[in-house]
Amino acid sequence: AAYGSAPYDDEGVKPTKRHVVKDGILEGYFLACYSARKLGLQTTANASGPYNLFLNADLDHTEEDLDSLIKRMGTGVLITSVLGPGINIQTGDYSRGAKGFWIENGKIAYPVDGITIASNLKDMFLNIEAVAKDYTTHSNYFTGSVLIKEMQIAS
């Protein structure tokens, strides 16, 4: 059992392994009994939130670790921290303060702070180029470092 495992959710329903998105198609929601009933659907045993949510990319290119992802990037920004809520859930517009490191020739060149990164969630998901296999293990959300082809950067 992984860190975020539970034998049942807050309503006593047993969680099961399932895909939420597969091959780019939404296959499921996160529904407690009340929301499932209102939608005429079945609960997904998520009254306490998702359990062990993995982002696995079925891409042509997956890197082993962050260093190889940085080399693949070539030039860009490695974001290590974001600030503020900055997401419009209706439109998908995404704009957040950020800090991290400027990457030049596949290597960390210098730190950056006080920048703004912006895009649209749809574009961000469509422009994922690679996902590293460097999962963190201190949460029940699992994803490796993600390389997004293009975003706007301002300072």
Contacts in CASP RR format, 6 or more apart in sequence:
PFRMAT RR
TARGET T0000
AUTHOR 0000-0000-0000
METHOD contacts of the structure
MODEL  1
AAYGSAPYDDEGVKPTKRHVVKDGILEGYFLACYSARKLGLQTTANASGP
YNLFLNADLDHTEEDLDSLIKRMGTGVLITSVLGPGINIQTGDYSRGAKG
FWIENGKIAYPVDGITIASNLKDMFLNIEAVAKDYTTHSNYFTGSVLIKE
MQIAS
2 52 0 8 1.000
2 140 0 8 1.000
3 52 0 8 1.000
3 137 0 8 1.000
3 138 0 8 1.000
3 139 0 8 1.000
3 140 0 8 1.000
4 51 0 8 1.000
4 52 0 8 1.000
4 139 0 8 1.000
4 140 0 8 1.000
5 51 0 8 1.000
5 52 0 8 1.000
5 140 0 8 1.000
6 15 0 8 1.000
6 48 0 8 1.000
6 51 0 8 1.000
7 14 0 8 1.000
8 14 0 8 1.000
8 15 0 8 1.000
8 45 0 8 1.000
9 15 0 8 1.000
9 32 0 8 1.000
9 45 0 8 1.000
9 46 0 8 1.000
9 47 0 8 1.000
9 48 0 8 1.000
9 49 0 8 1.000
9 51 0 8 1.000
10 32 0 8 1.000
10 47 0 8 1.000
10 48 0 8 1.000
11 32 0 8 1.000
11 33 0 8 1.000
11 43 0 8 1.000
11 45 0 8 1.000
11 47 0 8 1.000
12 45 0 8 1.000
12 47 0 8 1.000
13 33 0 8 1.000
13 43 0 8 1.000
13 45 0 8 1.000
13 47 0 8 1.000
14 45 0 8 1.000
15 44 0 8 1.000
15 45 0 8 1.000
15 46 0 8 1.000
15 51 0 8 1.000
16 45 0 8 1.000
18 27 0 8 1.000
18 28 0 8 1.000
18 44 0 8 1.000
19 27 0 8 1.000
19 28 0 8 1.000
20 26 0 8 1.000
20 27 0 8 1.000
20 28 0 8 1.000
20 29 0 8 1.000
20 30 0 8 1.000
20 53 0 8 1.000
21 27 0 8 1.000
21 28 0 8 1.000
23 58 0 8 1.000
28 44 0 8 1.000
29 39 0 8 1.000
29 41 0 8 1.000
29 44 0 8 1.000
30 44 0 8 1.000
30 46 0 8 1.000
30 49 0 8 1.000
30 50 0 8 1.000
31 39 0 8 1.000
31 41 0 8 1.000
31 42 0 8 1.000
31 43 0 8 1.000
31 44 0 8 1.000
31 46 0 8 1.000
32 43 0 8 1.000
32 46 0 8 1.000
32 47 0 8 1.000
33 43 0 8 1.000
33 47 0 8 1.000
36 42 0 8 1.000
36 43 0 8 1.000
36 44 0 8 1.000
50 140 0 8 1.000
50 141 0 8 1.000
51 140 0 8 1.000
52 140 0 8 1.000
52 142 0 8 1.000
53 140 0 8 1.000
53 141 0 8 1.000
53 142 0 8 1.000
54 142 0 8 1.000
54 143 0 8 1.000
55 131 0 8 1.000
55 142 0 8 1.000
55 143 0 8 1.000
55 144 0 8 1.000
55 146 0 8 1.000
56 131 0 8 1.000
57 128 0 8 1.000
57 130 0 8 1.000
57 131 0 8 1.000
59 128 0 8 1.000
59 129 0 8 1.000
59 130 0 8 1.000
59 131 0 8 1.000
61 72 0 8 1.000
61 129 0 8 1.000
61 130 0 8 1.000
62 130 0 8 1.000
62 131 0 8 1.000
62 132 0 8 1.000
62 133 0 8 1.000
63 69 0 8 1.000
63 72 0 8 1.000
63 130 0 8 1.000
63 131 0 8 1.000
63 132 0 8 1.000
63 133 0 8 1.000
63 145 0 8 1.000
63 147 0 8 1.000
64 132 0 8 1.000
64 133 0 8 1.000
64 134 0 8 1.000
65 132 0 8 1.000
65 133 0 8 1.000
65 134 0 8 1.000
66 132 0 8 1.000
66 134 0 8 1.000
66 145 0 8 1.000
68 132 0 8 1.000
69 130 0 8 1.000
69 132 0 8 1.000
69 145 0 8 1.000
69 147 0 8 1.000
70 78 0 8 1.000
70 103 0 8 1.000
70 106 0 8 1.000
70 107 0 8 1.000
70 108 0 8 1.000
71 106 0 8 1.000
71 107 0 8 1.000
72 129 0 8 1.000
72 130 0 8 1.000
72 147 0 8 1.000
73 103 0 8 1.000
73 106 0 8 1.000
73 147 0 8 1.000
74 103 0 8 1.000
74 104 0 8 1.000
74 105 0 8 1.000
74 106 0 8 1.000
75 103 0 8 1.000
75 104 0 8 1.000
75 105 0 8 1.000
75 106 0 8 1.000
76 102 0 8 1.000
76 103 0 8 1.000
76 104 0 8 1.000
77 98 0 8 1.000
77 100 0 8 1.000
77 101 0 8 1.000
77 102 0 8 1.000
77 103 0 8 1.000
77 112 0 8 1.000
77 115 0 8 1.000
77 117 0 8 1.000
77 153 0 8 1.000
78 100 0 8 1.000
78 101 0 8 1.000
78 102 0 8 1.000
78 103 0 8 1.000
78 108 0 8 1.000
79 98 0 8 1.000
79 99 0 8 1.000
79 100 0 8 1.000
79 117 0 8 1.000
80 99 0 8 1.000
80 100 0 8 1.000
80 101 0 8 1.000
81 98 0 8 1.000
81 99 0 8 1.000
81 100 0 8 1.000
82 96 0 8 1.000
82 97 0 8 1.000
82 98 0 8 1.000
82 117 0 8 1.000
83 96 0 8 1.000
83 97 0 8 1.000
83 98 0 8 1.000
83 99 0 8 1.000
84 96 0 8 1.000
84 97 0 8 1.000
85 96 0 8 1.000
86 94 0 8 1.000
86 95 0 8 1.000
86 96 0 8 1.000
87 93 0 8 1.000
87 94 0 8 1.000
87 96 0 8 1.000
87 121 0 8 1.000
88 94 0 8 1.000
91 120 0 8 1.000
92 120 0 8 1.000
92 121 0 8 1.000
92 122 0 8 1.000
93 118 0 8 1.000
93 120 0 8 1.000
93 121 0 8 1.000
94 117 0 8 1.000
94 118 0 8 1.000
94 119 0 8 1.000
94 120 0 8 1.000
94 121 0 8 1.000
94 124 0 8 1.000
95 116 0 8 1.000
95 117 0 8 1.000
95 118 0 8 1.000
96 116 0 8 1.000
96 117 0 8 1.000
96 118 0 8 1.000
97 114 0 8 1.000
97 115 0 8 1.000
97 116 0 8 1.000
97 117 0 8 1.000
98 114 0 8 1.000
98 115 0 8 1.000
98 116 0 8 1.000
98 117 0 8 1.000
99 111 0 8 1.000
99 112 0 8 1.000
99 113 0 8 1.000
99 114 0 8 1.000
99 115 0 8 1.000
100 111 0 8 1.000
100 112 0 8 1.000
100 113 0 8 1.000
101 108 0 8 1.000
101 109 0 8 1.000
101 110 0 8 1.000
101 111 0 8 1.000
101 112 0 8 1.000
102 108 0 8 1.000
102 109 0 8 1.000
102 110 0 8 1.000
102 111 0 8 1.000
102 112 0 8 1.000
103 109 0 8 1.000
112 155 0 8 1.000
114 155 0 8 1.000
115 153 0 8 1.000
115 154 0 8 1.000
115 155 0 8 1.000
116 153 0 8 1.000
116 154 0 8 1.000
116 155 0 8 1.000
117 151 0 8 1.000
117 152 0 8 1.000
117 153 0 8 1.000
118 151 0 8 1.000
118 152 0 8 1.000
118 153 0 8 1.000
118 154 0 8 1.000
119 148 0 8 1.000
119 150 0 8 1.000
119 151 0 8 1.000
119 152 0 8 1.000
123 150 0 8 1.000
124 148 0 8 1.000
124 151 0 8 1.000
127 148 0 8 1.000
127 149 0 8 1.000
127 150 0 8 1.000
128 146 0 8 1.000
128 147 0 8 1.000
128 148 0 8 1.000
128 149 0 8 1.000
129 147 0 8 1.000
129 148 0 8 1.000
129 149 0 8 1.000
130 146 0 8 1.000
130 147 0 8 1.000
131 143 0 8 1.000
131 144 0 8 1.000
131 145 0 8 1.000
131 146 0 8 1.000
131 147 0 8 1.000
132 144 0 8 1.000
132 145 0 8 1.000
132 146 0 8 1.000
132 147 0 8 1.000
133 144 0 8 1.000
134 144 0 8 1.000
134 145 0 8 1.000
135 142 0 8 1.000
135 143 0 8 1.000
135 144 0 8 1.000
136 142 0 8 1.000
136 143 0 8 1.000
136 144 0 8 1.000
END
